[in-house]
Amino acid sequence: MLGILPVRFEYRTSLSPKRLARKLDHDLVEHRPTVNIMSQGRFMRAHKFESCFYGCRTAADSFQVFHHQAKKRDGGTTGFFGKIVADGSGSLITGSFRKPVYTYVFAVVWTLAILLIALMAAGMREFAAAGAFAGVWAVGAFMMFWDNKRPIVRAFLENLPPADKGSGETEGEP
């Protein structure tokens, strides 16, 4: 499925916000994805032979989670951008699955560059070249927005201890 638009997600867990934040700090490899592709490349090379979940807490109640697969250069993949909200006896994780901002920026630059080249080719009456560049754009756009990480990151979040289903009921009530 193409991951162009953000997809909302909520999950209740029995962990307190503080314990959930500590668990995320413990389970995630610390790395904050940035527009700087050099730092992303260094991270991918450092974890070349291991699959891991990486991300960071951007504030006391905000965090990001991504997945890196061994032997892949998957820096612009879908991740989860969420918040931790106190919810009675536990926490509520709210947020959305989306691509990092730099993926969208690169997609706009890619589209404009290929569109310019295709229009120049069409202006020179090279319609075969213009069609070829349109095909290159379509393949590139498909590769940039292909979404195969959302189920993996979602499984990571759903692996957190769930909230008690009967937390508000007394014993003996149906």
C-alpha positions as CSV (number, residue, x, y, z in Angstrom):
1,M,0.0,0.0,0.0
2,L,1.3,3.5,-0.7
3,G,2.1,5.4,2.4
4,I,1.5,9.0,1.2
5,L,-1.1,10.1,3.8
6,P,-0.7,9.7,7.5
7,V,-2.7,6.9,9.2
8,R,-4.0,7.6,12.7
9,F,-3.3,5.0,15.5
10,E,-4.2,4.7,19.2
11,Y,-3.3,2.0,21.7
12,R,-3.9,1.7,25.4
13,T,-1.3,0.1,27.6
14,S,-1.2,-0.7,31.3
15,L,2.2,1.0,31.7
16,S,2.3,4.4,33.3
17,P,3.6,7.2,31.1
18,K,6.9,7.3,32.9
19,R,7.4,3.5,32.6
20,L,6.4,3.5,29.0
21,A,8.9,6.2,28.3
22,R,11.6,4.2,30.0
23,K,10.6,1.1,28.1
24,L,10.9,3.0,24.8
25,D,14.3,4.3,25.8
26,H,15.4,0.7,26.6
27,D,13.9,-1.0,23.5
28,L,14.8,1.6,20.8
29,V,18.3,2.2,19.4
30,E,18.7,5.9,19.8
31,H,18.8,7.7,16.5
32,R,16.9,10.8,15.4
33,P,16.2,10.8,11.7
34,T,17.1,14.1,10.1
35,V,17.2,15.7,6.7
36,N,21.0,15.1,6.8
37,I,21.3,12.0,4.6
38,M,24.9,11.5,5.8
39,S,23.9,10.8,9.4
40,Q,21.2,8.4,8.2
41,G,23.7,6.6,6.0
42,R,26.2,6.3,8.9
43,F,23.4,4.8,11.1
44,M,22.5,2.3,8.4
45,R,26.1,1.3,7.9
46,A,26.6,0.9,11.7
47,H,23.6,-1.5,11.9
48,K,24.1,-3.2,8.5
49,F,23.9,-6.7,9.8
50,E,21.2,-6.4,12.4
51,S,17.5,-5.7,12.3
52,C,16.4,-3.2,14.9
53,F,13.8,-0.7,16.0
54,Y,15.2,2.8,16.2
55,G,14.0,6.2,17.1
56,C,14.0,8.7,19.9
57,R,11.8,10.6,22.4
58,T,11.5,14.1,21.1
59,A,10.0,15.4,24.3
60,A,8.8,13.9,27.6
61,D,5.6,12.7,26.0
62,S,6.5,12.5,22.3
63,F,8.5,9.8,20.4
64,Q,9.3,8.4,17.0
65,V,9.7,4.7,16.1
66,F,11.2,3.2,12.9
67,H,12.3,-0.2,11.8
68,H,15.6,-1.0,10.1
69,Q,16.0,-4.4,8.4
70,A,19.4,-6.0,8.2
71,K,21.3,-5.6,4.9
72,K,18.9,-2.9,3.7
73,R,19.2,0.9,3.2
74,D,15.8,1.8,4.4
75,G,16.2,5.3,5.7
76,G,13.0,7.0,4.5
77,T,10.5,4.3,5.5
78,T,7.3,4.7,7.3
79,G,7.6,5.3,11.0
80,F,5.3,6.1,13.9
81,F,5.2,9.6,15.3
82,G,3.3,9.5,18.6
83,K,2.5,11.0,22.0
84,I,2.1,9.4,25.4
85,V,-1.1,10.5,27.2
86,A,-1.8,9.5,30.9
87,D,-5.0,7.5,30.9
88,G,-6.3,6.5,34.3
89,S,-4.5,3.3,35.2
90,G,-2.1,3.4,32.2
91,S,-1.2,5.3,29.1
92,L,-2.8,6.0,25.8
93,I,-0.4,6.1,22.8
94,T,-1.8,8.4,20.0
95,G,-0.1,9.3,16.8
96,S,0.2,8.5,13.1
97,F,2.2,6.3,10.8
98,R,3.8,8.4,8.1
99,K,7.0,9.0,6.2
100,P,9.6,11.4,7.6
101,V,9.4,15.0,6.3
102,Y,12.6,14.6,4.3
103,T,11.0,11.8,2.2
104,Y,8.2,14.2,1.2
105,V,10.8,17.0,0.4
106,F,12.8,14.6,-1.7
107,A,9.6,13.5,-3.5
108,V,8.7,17.1,-4.4
109,V,12.3,17.7,-5.7
110,W,12.2,14.4,-7.6
111,T,8.8,15.3,-9.2
112,L,9.9,18.8,-10.2
113,A,13.2,17.7,-11.7
114,I,11.7,14.9,-13.7
115,L,8.8,17.0,-14.8
116,L,11.1,19.7,-16.0
117,I,13.2,17.2,-18.0
118,A,10.1,15.6,-19.4
119,L,8.7,19.0,-20.5
120,M,12.0,19.9,-22.1
121,A,12.0,16.7,-24.0
122,A,8.4,17.2,-25.1
123,G,9.3,20.8,-26.1
124,M,12.0,19.4,-28.4
125,R,9.4,17.0,-29.8
126,E,11.1,14.0,-28.3
127,F,7.9,12.3,-27.1
128,A,9.6,9.0,-26.5
129,A,12.1,10.6,-24.1
130,A,9.3,12.5,-22.4
131,G,7.4,9.2,-21.9
132,A,10.5,7.5,-20.6
133,F,11.0,10.2,-18.0
134,A,7.4,10.0,-17.0
135,G,7.9,6.2,-16.5
136,V,11.1,6.9,-14.4
137,W,9.0,9.4,-12.3
138,A,6.3,6.8,-11.8
139,V,8.8,4.1,-10.7
140,G,10.6,6.6,-8.4
141,A,7.4,7.8,-6.8
142,F,6.2,4.2,-6.3
143,M,9.5,3.3,-4.6
144,M,9.5,6.4,-2.4
145,F,6.0,5.8,-1.1
146,W,5.9,2.0,-0.9
147,D,4.8,1.1,2.6
148,N,5.9,-2.2,4.0
149,K,7.1,-1.1,7.4
150,R,3.8,0.0,9.0
151,P,2.7,-3.6,10.0
152,I,6.1,-4.2,11.6
153,V,6.1,-0.9,13.6
154,R,2.5,-1.5,14.5
155,A,3.4,-5.0,15.9
156,F,6.1,-3.4,18.0
157,L,3.7,-0.9,19.5
158,E,1.0,-3.6,20.1
159,N,3.6,-5.8,21.8
160,L,3.5,-3.4,24.8
161,P,1.4,-4.7,27.7
162,P,-2.3,-4.0,26.8
163,A,-4.6,-2.2,29.2
164,D,-6.8,-4.3,31.4
165,K,-10.1,-4.8,29.7
166,G,-12.1,-5.0,32.9
167,S,-10.4,-2.1,34.7
168,G,-13.6,-0.2,35.5
169,E,-15.8,-3.2,36.3
170,T,-16.4,-4.8,39.7
171,E,-16.3,-8.5,40.3
172,G,-19.6,-10.2,39.6
173,E,-21.0,-7.7,37.2
174,P,-21.6,-9.0,33.6
